[in-house]
């Protein structure tokens, strides 16, 4: 039988391993929040960990392909994370489909789910309307946040300086004559979204199409769901009926994602 000393050592090693794992994931999250590339001193300042600890963890992440060291000696998120992210997005879309189907059933319009991936919005799931005239967005499609209702919903709680930095990186090209192309105007729109709890894309991504979107609260990654349809059907009167359904479904989806993650 193992001695008491060996049991204690194994427990200590196990807890240390868990702590290292937690710290490694925390560093990856901090790198993502910083735009994907950071220096060790920045990570030390933001995390409170000593430089030797961070250097050891980063060496391991580099060896595994989850982080790469740049020529300027800064560290960037590595390509191996792409496969994990893509698989996770597909699975998230699969989990969301029953909730989107309920949106279609109750509103009659096409339902979508989108994530904020870096500076872009990516659609990860869709359930189409049964109407012969309906909206269709290809799953996997990427768009700039300033052109969409889901983009507004995803950024509504983001600090204004971070939104301005994102818009400076992406630019604000017009997709239609109604696309918002001014940072100040976009920030005004985000304030309205934050106050009313939902976002509207009024012919801003495609003429003749209106979209209503809400964020998924407490999602493990920034997520939003929406319904979209012809402007003649998604009217102001219809909005009053559709938004409560959107919010209810978003809350239910949030609960489902939370229970899945805590398993």
Phi, psi and omega per residue, in radians:
X1 nan 2.521 3.125
X2 -1.175 2.527 -3.134
X3 -1.271 2.893 3.089
X4 -1.079 -0.619 3.138
X5 -1.127 -0.728 -3.118
X6 -1.206 -0.618 3.082
X7 -1.110 -0.743 3.128
X8 -1.101 -0.723 3.131
X9 -1.120 -0.716 -3.136
X10 -1.139 -0.717 3.130
X11 -1.113 -0.748 3.135
X12 -1.099 -0.748 3.121
X13 -1.113 -0.694 -3.129
X14 -1.133 -0.791 3.140
X15 -1.154 -0.620 3.088
X16 -1.137 -0.642 3.109
X17 -1.143 -0.715 3.107
X18 -1.124 -0.736 3.139
X19 -1.099 -0.728 3.105
X20 -1.095 -0.684 3.117
X21 -1.118 -0.784 3.125
X22 -1.073 -0.727 -3.137
X23 -1.156 -0.682 -3.137
X24 -1.113 -0.783 3.115
X25 -1.138 -0.642 3.105
X26 -1.083 -0.713 3.128
X27 -1.133 -0.705 3.102
X28 -1.086 -0.720 3.106
X29 -1.109 -0.719 3.141
X30 -1.160 -0.633 3.085
X31 -1.118 -0.748 3.115
X32 -1.092 -0.754 3.133
X33 -1.098 -0.503 -3.114
X34 -1.535 0.095 3.122
X35 1.724 0.080 3.034
X36 1.763 -0.166 -3.136
X37 -2.467 2.261 -3.109
X38 -2.569 2.912 2.995
X39 -1.756 2.806 -3.112
X40 -1.084 -0.667 -3.130
X41 -1.126 -0.637 3.092
X42 -1.121 -0.743 3.117
X43 -1.134 -0.666 3.134
X44 -1.125 -0.732 -3.140
X45 -1.140 -0.788 -3.066
X46 -1.307 -0.575 -3.072
X47 -1.633 -0.415 -3.074
X48 1.421 0.054 3.130
X49 -1.476 2.599 3.089
X50 -1.209 2.638 -3.107
X51 -0.977 -0.744 3.138
X52 -1.036 -0.669 3.121
X53 -1.140 -0.789 3.139
X54 -1.115 -0.722 -3.131
X55 -1.090 -0.702 3.120
X56 -1.134 -0.790 -3.137
X57 -1.138 -0.717 -3.125
X58 -1.162 -0.622 3.082
X59 -1.055 -0.720 3.120
X60 -1.145 -0.772 -3.138
X61 -1.140 -0.635 3.077
X62 -1.133 -0.777 -3.125
X63 -1.081 -0.539 -3.135
X64 -1.497 -0.174 3.132
X65 1.575 0.069 -3.121
X66 -1.495 -0.278 3.083
X67 -2.427 2.591 3.045
X68 -2.276 2.595 3.123
X69 -1.642 2.250 -3.124
X70 -1.394 2.817 3.067
X71 -0.995 -0.485 3.124
X72 -1.476 0.161 3.088
X73 1.300 0.067 2.985
X74 -1.429 2.906 -3.079
X75 -1.994 2.448 -3.122
X76 -2.232 2.676 3.058
X77 -1.042 2.414 -3.006
X78 -1.637 2.885 -3.058
X79 -1.169 -0.386 -3.121
X80 -1.168 -0.387 3.102
X81 -1.192 -0.407 -3.093
X82 -1.059 -0.798 -3.123
X83 -1.090 -0.720 3.116
X84 -1.121 -0.758 -3.130
X85 -1.127 -0.731 -3.136
X86 -1.134 -0.742 3.131
X87 -1.142 -0.712 3.130
X88 -1.131 -0.714 3.124
X89 -1.097 -0.736 3.117
X90 -1.086 -0.749 -3.131
X91 -1.169 -0.695 3.093
X92 -1.056 -0.725 3.095
X93 -1.091 -0.676 3.114
X94 -1.115 -0.778 3.111
X95 -1.092 -0.583 -3.043
X96 -1.355 -0.417 -2.983
X97 -0.953 -0.757 3.120
X98 -1.060 -0.572 3.141
X99 -1.300 -0.657 3.065
X100 -1.163 -0.641 3.113
X101 -1.077 -0.650 3.086
X102 -1.134 -0.680 3.094
X103 -1.051 -0.766 3.122
X104 -1.087 -0.745 -3.120
X105 -1.073 -0.687 -3.027
X106 -1.600 -0.415 -3.129
X107 -1.901 -0.383 -3.108
X108 1.437 -0.053 -3.075
X109 -1.931 2.864 3.128
X110 -1.094 2.361 -3.135
X111 -1.965 2.462 -3.094
X112 -2.313 2.736 2.935
X113 -2.240 2.404 -3.101
X114 -2.405 2.656 3.085
X115 -2.083 2.734 2.974
X116 -1.610 2.012 -3.117
X117 -2.060 1.757 -3.042
X118 1.160 -2.140 3.135
X119 -1.718 0.113 -3.055
X120 -2.115 2.790 2.995
X121 -1.730 2.274 3.096
X122 -2.118 2.300 3.108
X123 -1.459 2.200 -3.068
X124 -1.952 -0.197 3.123
X125 -2.798 2.627 3.081
X126 -2.690 2.486 2.953
X127 -2.169 2.069 -3.034
X128 -1.331 2.683 3.031
X129 -1.151 2.749 3.084
X130 -1.527 -0.134 3.107
X131 -1.144 2.576 3.077
X132 -1.165 -0.597 3.032
X133 -1.713 1.867 -3.044
X134 -2.515 2.894 3.125
X135 -1.623 2.566 3.112
X136 -2.414 2.184 3.057
X137 -2.157 2.178 -3.106
X138 -1.165 2.273 3.057
X139 -1.089 2.308 -3.052
X140 1.741 -0.201 3.126
X141 -1.143 2.462 3.123
X142 -2.020 2.387 3.114
X143 -2.405 2.870 3.083
X144 -1.435 2.465 -3.021
X145 -1.031 -0.572 -3.028
X146 -1.239 -0.153 -3.081
X147 -1.728 -0.052 -2.962
X148 -2.325 2.755 3.018
X149 -1.174 -0.735 3.127
X150 -1.112 -0.624 3.098
X151 -1.072 -0.751 3.100
X152 -1.119 -0.754 -3.140
X153 -1.097 -0.671 -3.115
X154 -1.214 -0.545 -3.052
X155 -1.752 -0.017 -3.000
X156 -1.053 -0.532 -3.109
X157 -1.783 0.126 -3.140
X158 -1.423 2.386 3.119
X159 -0.959 2.447 -3.077
X160 -0.949 -0.654 -3.124
X161 -1.155 -0.569 3.091
X162 -1.253 -0.660 3.089
X163 -1.105 -0.773 3.123
X164 -1.071 -0.693 3.131
X165 -1.129 -0.716 3.102
X166 -1.087 -0.820 -3.121
X167 -1.113 -0.572 3.104
X168 -1.178 -0.610 3.133
X169 -1.272 -0.711 -3.042
X170 -1.557 -0.417 -2.919
X171 1.319 3.034 3.139
X172 -2.300 1.102 -3.133
X173 -1.133 2.533 3.114
X174 -1.419 2.247 3.061
X175 -1.639 -0.626 3.032
X176 -2.340 3.075 3.125
X177 -1.197 -0.206 -3.124
X178 -1.843 0.032 3.100
X179 -1.106 2.382 3.068
X180 -1.272 2.200 -3.094
X181 -2.148 0.135 3.126
X182 -1.975 2.220 3.090
X183 -0.976 -0.730 -3.134
X184 -1.103 -0.737 3.135
X185 -1.167 -0.650 3.130
X186 -1.165 -0.725 3.106
X187 -1.126 -0.621 3.037
X188 -1.079 -0.722 3.117
X189 -1.121 -0.680 3.124
X190 -1.158 -0.662 3.086
X191 -1.077 -0.681 3.112
X192 -1.156 -0.722 3.100
X193 -1.046 -0.799 -3.114
X194 -1.070 -0.660 -3.109
X195 -1.284 -0.756 -3.040
X196 -1.626 -0.252 3.053
X197 1.505 0.109 3.074
X198 -2.680 2.785 -3.113
X199 -2.012 2.676 3.103
X200 -2.198 2.302 2.931
X201 -1.889 1.848 -3.060
X202 -1.822 1.500 3.128
X203 1.147 0.370 -3.038
X204 -1.544 -0.447 3.086
X205 -1.760 -0.574 -3.137
X206 -2.674 2.238 -3.140
X207 -1.091 2.382 3.139
X208 1.553 0.010 -3.086
X209 -2.120 2.342 3.028
X210 -2.071 2.559 -3.107
X211 -2.332 2.439 3.036
X212 -2.057 2.341 -3.052
X213 -2.461 2.611 3.052
X214 -2.395 2.615 3.058
X215 -1.284 2.686 3.001
X216 -1.567 1.947 -3.039
X217 -1.129 2.458 3.051
X218 1.010 0.512 3.094
X219 -1.220 2.533 3.123
X220 -1.079 -0.429 2.994
X221 -2.337 2.602 -3.128
X222 -0.933 2.065 -3.058
X223 -2.389 2.664 3.082
X224 -2.520 2.674 3.023
X225 -2.106 2.711 -3.074
X226 -2.639 2.859 2.903
X227 -2.161 2.546 3.141
X228 -2.438 2.554 -3.133
X229 -2.947 3.109 3.121
X230 -1.025 2.483 -3.110
X231 -1.013 -0.487 3.133
X232 -1.224 -0.336 3.100
X233 -1.791 -0.654 -3.139
X234 -1.569 1.208 -3.091
X235 -1.516 3.061 3.073
X236 -1.072 -0.664 3.124
X237 -1.149 -0.751 3.119
X238 -1.141 -0.590 -3.140
X239 -1.007 -0.706 -3.129
X240 -1.063 -0.519 3.129
X241 -1.512 -0.585 -3.015
X242 -1.420 -0.636 -3.056
X243 -1.069 -0.775 3.106
X244 -1.040 -0.624 3.097
X245 -1.162 -0.765 3.099
X246 -1.005 -0.816 -3.108
X247 -1.137 -0.690 -3.137
X248 -1.145 -0.782 3.140
X249 -1.160 -0.675 3.112
X250 -1.069 -0.708 3.124
X251 -1.157 -0.711 3.115
X252 -1.152 -0.710 3.095
X253 -1.119 -0.694 3.097
X254 -1.039 -0.776 3.115
X255 -1.099 -0.669 3.126
X256 -1.170 -0.722 3.129
X257 -1.160 -0.654 -3.141
X258 -1.164 -0.722 3.136
X259 -1.207 -0.573 3.094
X260 -1.176 -0.723 -3.103
X261 -1.241 -0.411 -3.079
X262 -1.617 0.052 -3.113
X263 -1.179 nan nan
